[in-house]
Amino acid sequence: MEDTNRQVLLKRRPTGMPKPEDFAICDGPVPDLQEGEVLVRGIYLSLDPYMRGRMSAARSYARPVDVGAVMEGRVVGRVVRSRAPSVGEGEYVLGGYGWQLYSAVPARSLTKLDPNEAPLSAALGVLGMPGLTAYVGLAEIGRPLQGETVVVSAASGAVGAVAGQLARRAGARIVGIAGGADKCGYVESELGFDACIDHRSADLGGALDRVCPNGVDVYWENVGGPVQQAVFPRLNDFARMVMCGMVSEYNDLEPRPGPNLMAAVRKRLRIQGFIVSDAWQRIGEYRAMAAPLVRSGELKYREDIVEGLDQAPEAFIGLLQGRNFGKLLIKLGDDPAATA
Ligand SMILES: NC(=O)c1ccc[n+]([C@@H]2O[C@H](COP(=O)([O-])OP(=O)(O)OC[C@H]3O[C@@H](n4cnc5c(N)ncnc54)[C@H](OP(=O)(O)O)[C@@H]3O)[C@@H](O)[C@H]2O)c1
């Protein structure tokens, strides 16, 4: 065990695209334990688009990270010291421990992980918050029917990959949108989407018309911007737009003019945002359904694992530029369960 803790702090609030100078990397003491607490050494840190919102003071559904505080984030780690009878050293746990190597946390706040159920890292992606997001958004809003056309943006990413595969299992025809030929190839050949369009291609609307000749019944919105503008007019009557996120606009200094939402009234569309934390009680149900599929290889996922906490700022910036390919994780330390 190291004798120092390393942390990434939010040094100042970014303006537009975050820069490495917006963060500070600091070494400090490994925290002491109070009675009832355990010391967790991080193994994987999840980096997610929502973190851009936490860096901003703008009003949102969650409190921003304070300037000077450790950046917020979910971590899978191992208990290295325990002052709680219910948790033993060596156990694997999941929690919001932030961008740091060590944290002292109350044992009652822990979620224990079984490394035999699935790789530990999956608890941050396909079997965790992004997977649950896809599951809940489809079940409660998208509700794809047999033969319908479902379009998923950021299709190779953590949420999009699961959303598309689950919609396909419901019998829908699935069209992905992703950035670049590599991602599109992966979405079609590995994830089994019926087609995938590169959003960087010149004529996104024309490409959508070609692969969605009957229009779009469900649009899974992950990115916003020009992709949303291309898909929106192609929505059918009674289409459902799953407003999951609009990552391409997260760095905007001013909100962009939106689409004409009158069409939502005219076509009786249902456009509904949602926050996965409202459905957190369904994580057990989701994992019970998805973990066997992950083990059997029917539910595919891809991880983009970057080595070392110091790389977190750069890796996060890369995520906002599409440089990650799959669920972006920071490897904070050895994953004994991966090699066991
Ligand atoms: N509502 C909720 O509760 C909830 C929960 C989790 C996630 N989300 C949202 O779901 C979305 C996907 O999250 P994720 O964790 O699965 O991330 P991800 O898809 O694994 O990574 C982000 C991806 O977004 C795409 N992107 C980034 N900038 C873009 C731009 N300017 N134009 C077009 N595409 C761009 C890139 O893919 P391409 O290169 O393929 O474009 C990038 O790889 C985000 O909007 C996130 O905020 C919402």
The ligand as an SDF file (V2000), in Angstrom:
LIG
                    3D

 48 52  0  0  0  0  0  0  0  0999 V2000
  -30.0090   10.7800  -18.5960 N   0  0  0  0  0  0  0  0  0  0  0  0
  -29.1790   10.0540  -17.8640 C   0  0  0  0  0  0  0  0  0  0  0  0
  -29.4740    9.6660  -16.7380 O   0  0  0  0  0  0  0  0  0  0  0  0
  -27.8590    9.6910  -18.4660 C   0  0  0  0  0  0  0  0  0  0  0  0
  -27.0620    8.7070  -17.8670 C   0  0  0  0  0  0  0  0  0  0  0  0
  -25.8390    8.3650  -18.4930 C   0  0  0  0  0  0  0  0  0  0  0  0
  -25.4440    9.0260  -19.6690 C   0  0  0  0  0  0  0  0  0  0  0  0
  -26.2340    9.9950  -20.1790 N   0  0  0  0  0  0  0  0  0  0  0  0
  -25.8690   10.6710  -21.4410 C   0  0  0  0  0  0  0  0  0  0  0  0
  -25.7320    9.6820  -22.4600 O   0  0  0  0  0  0  0  0  0  0  0  0
  -24.8350   10.1540  -23.4570 C   0  0  0  0  0  0  0  0  0  0  0  0
  -23.7780    9.0820  -23.7480 C   0  0  0  0  0  0  0  0  0  0  0  0
  -23.0080    8.8810  -22.5510 O   0  0  0  0  0  0  0  0  0  0  0  0
  -21.9300    7.6840  -22.4860 P   0  0  0  0  0  0  0  0  0  0  0  0
  -21.5210    7.5840  -21.0680 O   0  0  0  0  0  0  0  0  0  0  0  0
  -22.4650    6.4860  -23.1790 O   0  0  0  0  0  0  0  0  0  0  0  0
  -20.7040    8.2890  -23.3060 O   0  0  0  0  0  0  0  0  0  0  0  0
  -19.9460    7.6400  -24.5750 P   0  0  0  0  0  0  0  0  0  0  0  0
  -20.9770    7.5180  -25.6700 O   0  0  0  0  0  0  0  0  0  0  0  0
  -19.2340    6.4020  -24.1590 O   0  0  0  0  0  0  0  0  0  0  0  0
  -18.8900    8.7750  -24.9160 O   0  0  0  0  0  0  0  0  0  0  0  0
  -19.2840   10.0340  -25.4480 C   0  0  0  0  0  0  0  0  0  0  0  0
  -19.4490    9.9570  -26.9830 C   0  0  0  0  0  0  0  0  0  0  0  0
  -20.2430   11.0460  -27.4120 O   0  0  0  0  0  0  0  0  0  0  0  0
  -19.9400   11.3430  -28.7510 C   0  0  0  0  0  0  0  0  0  0  0  0
  -19.6710   12.7750  -28.9160 N   0  0  0  0  0  0  0  0  0  0  0  0
  -18.9110   13.5510  -28.1320 C   0  0  0  0  0  0  0  0  0  0  0  0
  -18.8550   14.8040  -28.6540 N   0  0  0  0  0  0  0  0  0  0  0  0
  -19.6280   14.7660  -29.7700 C   0  0  0  0  0  0  0  0  0  0  0  0
  -19.9660   15.7450  -30.7640 C   0  0  0  0  0  0  0  0  0  0  0  0
  -19.5070   16.9990  -30.6770 N   0  0  0  0  0  0  0  0  0  0  0  0
  -20.8050   15.3780  -31.7860 N   0  0  0  0  0  0  0  0  0  0  0  0
  -21.2810   14.1140  -31.8690 C   0  0  0  0  0  0  0  0  0  0  0  0
  -20.9530   13.1400  -30.9810 N   0  0  0  0  0  0  0  0  0  0  0  0
  -20.1480   13.4860  -29.9510 C   0  0  0  0  0  0  0  0  0  0  0  0
  -18.6690   10.5710  -29.1210 C   0  0  0  0  0  0  0  0  0  0  0  0
  -19.0640    9.4420  -29.8990 O   0  0  0  0  0  0  0  0  0  0  0  0
  -19.0180    9.5120  -31.5290 P   0  0  0  0  0  0  0  0  0  0  0  0
  -17.5790    9.7220  -31.8700 O   0  0  0  0  0  0  0  0  0  0  0  0
  -19.5730    8.2290  -31.9740 O   0  0  0  0  0  0  0  0  0  0  0  0
  -19.8610   10.6840  -31.9170 O   0  0  0  0  0  0  0  0  0  0  0  0
  -18.1400   10.1180  -27.7570 C   0  0  0  0  0  0  0  0  0  0  0  0
  -17.3970    8.9320  -27.8430 O   0  0  0  0  0  0  0  0  0  0  0  0
  -24.2640   11.4710  -22.9410 C   0  0  0  0  0  0  0  0  0  0  0  0
  -24.9950   12.5320  -23.5170 O   0  0  0  0  0  0  0  0  0  0  0  0
  -24.5440   11.4020  -21.4490 C   0  0  0  0  0  0  0  0  0  0  0  0
  -24.6260   12.6760  -20.8500 O   0  0  0  0  0  0  0  0  0  0  0  0
  -27.4160   10.3410  -19.5990 C   0  0  0  0  0  0  0  0  0  0  0  0
  1  2  1  0
  2  3  2  0
  2  4  1  0
  4  5  1  0
  4 48  2  0
  5  6  2  0
  6  7  1  0
  7  8  2  0
  8  9  1  0
  8 48  1  0
  9 10  1  0
  9 46  1  0
 10 11  1  0
 11 12  1  0
 11 44  1  0
 12 13  1  0
 13 14  1  0
 14 15  2  0
 14 16  1  0
 14 17  1  0
 17 18  1  0
 18 19  2  0
 18 20  1  0
 18 21  1  0
 21 22  1  0
 22 23  1  0
 23 24  1  0
 23 42  1  0
 24 25  1  0
 25 26  1  0
 25 36  1  0
 26 27  1  0
 26 35  1  0
 27 28  2  0
 28 29  1  0
 29 30  1  0
 29 35  2  0
 30 31  1  0
 30 32  2  0
 32 33  1  0
 33 34  2  0
 34 35  1  0
 36 37  1  0
 36 42  1  0
 37 38  1  0
 38 39  2  0
 38 40  1  0
 38 41  1  0
 42 43  1  0
 44 45  1  0
 44 46  1  0
 46 47  1  0
M  CHG  2   8   1  16  -1
M  END
$$$$
